[in-house]
């Protein structure tokens, strides 16, 4: 399924950026996400905060007719910046900047694996 990951500061707030992925299932709140890119050493690390769904429904009827059903228009998974086991230097700097601004810093727990 196509999912947009939206990256926000620890504690939430305005999105820093977003990326689209094809995923086998939806990440759940508390899940750890690490993104690897070919041009960097280390990862970009995040902790899932919540999921937002946008749904399309084909009519204005209050009560659904028997053969009428809606569809998923988009799914956005909000992810908070976090320090991970192999965070890239650029990601560590971004986490430090958010930590200084908000006083919040998320980290992967050492016992995660």
SULCORSUL-V240801 format. One record per residue. N is the residue number from 0. PSI is psi in radians with two decimals (* if undefined). Layout:
n->{N,N}
psi->{PSI,PSI}
//
This chain:
n->{0,1,2,3,4,5,6,7,8,9,10,11,12,13,14,15,16,17,18,19,20,21,22,23,24,25,26,27,28,29,30,31,32,33,34,35,36,37,38,39,40,41,42,43,44,45,46,47,48,49,50,51,52,53,54,55,56,57,58,59,60,61,62,63,64,65,66,67,68,69,70,71,72,73,74,75,76,77,78,79,80,81,82,83,84,85,86,87,88,89,90,91,92,93,94,95,96,97,98,99,100,101,102,103,104,105,106,107,108,109,110,111,112}
psi->{2.55,2.24,2.36,2.13,2.19,2.15,2.11,2.83,2.79,2.30,-0.09,3.13,-2.84,2.41,2.39,-0.85,3.07,2.72,2.51,2.45,2.68,2.00,2.63,-0.37,3.02,2.31,2.54,2.70,2.34,-0.26,2.58,2.36,2.24,2.26,2.22,2.42,2.56,-0.40,0.25,2.65,2.24,-3.08,2.89,2.19,2.47,2.73,2.25,2.29,-0.94,2.99,2.38,2.34,2.38,2.15,2.51,2.34,2.30,0.00,2.96,0.13,2.42,-0.65,2.25,2.41,2.80,-0.76,0.22,2.26,2.65,3.09,2.77,2.18,-0.76,2.74,2.20,2.19,2.03,2.23,2.30,2.44,2.42,2.72,2.23,-3.08,-0.60,0.59,2.40,2.83,-0.73,-0.68,-0.69,-0.70,-0.74,-0.75,-0.72,-0.70,-0.80,-0.66,-0.72,-0.65,-0.74,-0.25,0.13,2.39,2.08,2.57,2.58,2.43,2.51,-0.43,0.29,-0.43,*}
//
